[in-house]
């Protein structure tokens, strides 16, 4: 009985020591994070097509409630995956500055950034072109929409035209016009049955989404129209909560935009 009691006491002591050790390590990590540098892991997901920058470097600066990391070079953005670096602790992450440095005037279109530090991951959506040498700030609370665009399966529904997408609110404020054809997984976008997804960032003054306008340009042949079957809209960040599918079934052509209202 005495031996069993002794073993139980020793087991309890060992458990208590492990708990205390874990607490001390956690306190030490928190202290280091508050007073020094911590490790960051940044994963970037870009759009397809011309949205991939295969020549040049992606530079980022992470901002938070307690400061910024300073500019960090993540390398070629189309191949960035869990790039790690050590930088000052910034507190709660609020935004990320991004810039492309390329010697061939090559831009980049980020869909989102996943930033992990001290066991917490913060997702910041992109949805806007980074032209070479231009710095763009993407905020945690910025309003960004994911748009799934469905081309009809009907005969001759596909098009060789470039399809531009612009978002409008009720006051006429709008996003930049995005050439969705350049961001498609397919080399020949918007053929019959295709589904193309684009992330679109809106300006600070943008209110609730009320209209999506699809405009078609630069067709190699006359009468190369396009039959839009439907769109699915998912608001992925920012104030509001729009998630809906809209059946359209409308033809568009050069000079004949398609307007989808909400």
C-alpha positions in Angstrom: 0.0 0.0 0.0 2.9 2.3 0.9 4.6 1.8 -2.5 1.3 2.4 -4.4 0.8 5.6 -2.4 4.3 6.8 -3.1 4.0 6.1 -6.8 0.7 8.1 -6.9 2.4 11.0 -5.2 5.3 10.9 -7.6 2.9 10.8 -10.6 1.0 13.8 -9.3 4.3 15.7 -8.7 5.4 14.9 -12.3 2.1 16.1 -13.8 2.4 19.3 -11.7 5.9 19.9 -12.9 4.9 19.5 -16.5 2.0 22.0 -16.1 4.3 24.6 -14.4 6.9 24.1 -17.1 4.3 24.7 -19.9 3.1 27.9 -18.1 6.6 29.2 -17.7 7.4 28.6 -21.4 4.2 30.2 -22.5 4.9 33.3 -20.3 8.4 33.4 -21.7 7.1 33.3 -25.3 4.5 36.1 -24.6 7.3 38.2 -23.0 9.6 37.7 -26.0 6.7 38.6 -28.3 5.9 41.7 -26.4 9.5 43.0 -26.1 11.3 41.6 -29.1 10.9 39.8 -32.4 8.6 36.9 -33.4 8.3 34.6 -36.3 5.8 35.3 -39.1 4.6 32.9 -41.7 2.9 34.4 -44.8 1.1 32.4 -47.4 -0.1 34.2 -50.5 -2.8 32.9 -52.8 -2.8 34.6 -56.2 -5.2 34.7 -59.1 -4.5 32.5 -62.1 -3.4 33.6 -65.6 -1.8 37.0 -65.7 -2.4 37.3 -62.0 0.7 35.2 -61.4 3.9 37.2 -61.3 6.7 34.9 -62.5 9.3 37.6 -62.8 10.1 39.7 -59.8 9.7 39.8 -56.0 6.8 40.4 -53.7 7.5 42.8 -50.8 5.2 43.1 -47.8 5.0 45.2 -44.7 2.6 43.9 -42.0 0.9 46.5 -39.8 -0.7 46.1 -36.4 -1.9 47.9 -33.3 1.7 48.1 -32.0 3.7 48.9 -35.1 4.9 47.4 -38.3 7.3 44.6 -39.4 9.1 46.7 -41.9 9.4 45.6 -45.6 10.1 41.9 -46.1 11.0 40.2 -49.4 8.9 37.0 -49.9 10.5 36.2 -53.3 8.6 35.3 -56.5 4.9 35.7 -55.6 3.5 33.0 -57.8 5.6 30.5 -55.9 5.2 32.0 -52.3 4.0 29.3 -49.9 4.5 29.7 -46.1 7.4 32.1 -46.4 8.8 32.7 -42.9 10.7 35.6 -41.4 11.5 37.2 -38.0 10.4 40.7 -37.3 9.2 43.0 -34.5 5.9 42.1 -32.8 3.1 44.3 -34.2 0.2 43.4 -31.9 -3.1 42.7 -33.5 -2.7 42.6 -37.3 -4.7 45.3 -39.1 -3.4 45.5 -42.6 -0.7 44.6 -45.0 1.2 46.7 -47.5 2.2 44.9 -50.7 4.5 45.9 -53.6 5.9 44.1 -56.6 9.5 44.7 -57.7 10.0 43.4 -61.2 12.4 44.3 -64.0 9.9 43.4 -66.7 7.0 45.5 -65.6 5.2 42.4 -64.4 2.1 43.0 -62.1 0.5 40.6 -59.5 -3.1 40.0 -58.4 -3.4 38.6 -54.9 -6.6 36.9 -53.8 -5.6 36.8 -50.1 -2.8 36.7 -47.6 -2.7 34.3 -44.6 -0.4 35.7 -41.9 0.4 33.4 -38.9 2.3 34.5 -35.8 2.2 33.2 -32.2 -0.3 30.5 -33.1 -2.9 32.9 -34.6 -3.7 33.2 -38.4 -5.1 36.4 -39.8 -6.5 36.4 -43.4 -6.4 39.6 -45.4 -8.1 39.6 -48.8 -6.6 41.3 -51.8 -8.7 41.6 -55.0 -6.7 44.4 -56.7 -3.8 44.6 -59.1 -0.4 45.4 -57.9 1.3 47.2 -60.7 5.1 47.0 -60.8 6.5 49.5 -58.2 3.1 50.4 -56.8 2.3 50.0 -53.1 -1.3 48.9 -52.1 -2.6 48.6 -48.6 -5.1 45.8 -47.9 -6.9 46.0 -44.6 -8.5 43.2 -42.5 -11.8 45.1 -42.6 -11.8 46.1 -46.2 -14.9 45.1 -48.2 -14.0 42.4 -50.7 -16.3 40.2 -52.8 -15.7 36.8 -54.4 -17.6 36.5 -57.7 -18.3 33.2 -59.4 -19.1 33.8 -63.0 -20.9 30.9 -64.9 -20.9 30.9 -68.7 -23.9 29.1 -70.2 -23.5 25.6 -71.6 -25.6 26.6 -74.6 -24.1 26.4 -78.1 -22.0 29.5 -78.9 -22.3 30.7 -75.4 -18.5 31.2 -75.0 -16.6 34.2 -76.2 -13.1 35.4 -77.3 -13.9 38.9 -75.9 -12.2 40.2 -72.8 -14.8 40.3 -69.9 -14.4 43.3 -67.5 -16.1 43.2 -64.2 -17.0 46.3 -62.1 -19.0 46.5 -58.8 -21.3 49.5 -58.0 -23.1 50.6 -54.8 -26.3 52.6 -54.8 -24.4 55.9 -54.8 -22.5 55.1 -57.9 -19.2 54.4 -56.1 -17.4 51.6 -57.8 -14.5 49.2 -57.8 -11.8 49.3 -60.4 -12.8 47.5 -63.6 -11.1 44.1 -63.5 -10.3 42.1 -66.7 -11.5 38.7 -65.5 -10.3 37.0 -68.7 -6.7 37.7 -67.5 -7.4 36.0 -64.2 -8.9 32.7 -65.4 -7.5 29.2 -64.8 -8.1 28.5 -68.5 -5.9 30.0 -71.2 -9.1 30.7 -73.2 -11.5 32.0 -70.6 -15.3 32.2 -70.7 -15.9 29.3 -73.1 -19.2 27.4 -72.7 -19.6 25.8 -69.3 -16.7 27.7 -67.8 -16.7 28.9 -64.2 -14.4 31.9 -63.4 -13.9 33.2 -59.9 -12.5 36.7 -59.2 -11.9 38.5 -55.9 -12.7 42.3 -56.1 -11.6 44.9 -53.6 -13.8 48.0 -53.2 -12.9 51.5 -52.2 -13.3 52.8 -48.6 -16.5 54.8 -49.4 -18.2 51.7 -51.0 -21.5 50.9 -49.4 -23.6 47.8 -50.1 -23.3 46.1 -53.5 -26.2 46.9 -55.8 -24.9 46.2 -59.3 -22.3 44.1 -61.2 -21.5 45.3 -64.7 -19.9 43.0 -67.3 -18.4 44.8 -70.3 -16.9 43.1 -73.3 -14.0 44.4 -75.3 -11.3 43.6 -77.8 -12.9 40.7 -79.7 -10.9 39.2 -82.6 -14.0 38.4 -84.5 -17.3 40.2 -85.1 -20.3 38.9 -83.2 -18.2 37.0 -80.6 -20.9 37.5 -78.0 -21.2 35.9 -74.6 -24.1 34.2 -72.7 -23.9 34.7 -68.9 -25.9 32.1 -67.1 -25.6 33.1 -63.5 -23.3 34.6 -60.8 -22.7 33.7 -57.2 -21.6 36.5 -54.9 -19.9 35.9 -51.6 -18.8 38.9 -49.5 -15.6 37.6 -47.9 -14.7 40.5 -45.7 -15.8 43.9 -44.5 -19.1 45.2 -43.1 -22.1 43.5 -44.5 -23.1 39.9 -45.3 -24.1 39.3 -48.9 -24.2 35.7 -50.1 -26.5 35.0 -53.0 -26.9 33.4 -56.4 -28.4 35.3 -59.2 -29.8 33.7 -62.4 -29.0 36.0 -65.4 -29.3 34.2 -68.8 -28.4 37.2 -70.8 -26.3 37.8 -73.9 -23.6 40.5 -74.0 -21.3 41.8 -76.7 -19.0 44.8 -77.4 -21.0 47.9 -76.7 -23.7 45.8 -75.0 -22.8 45.3 -71.3 -24.6 42.9 -69.0 -25.9 44.5 -65.8 -26.8 42.3 -62.8 -28.7 44.1 -60.0 -29.2 43.1 -56.3 
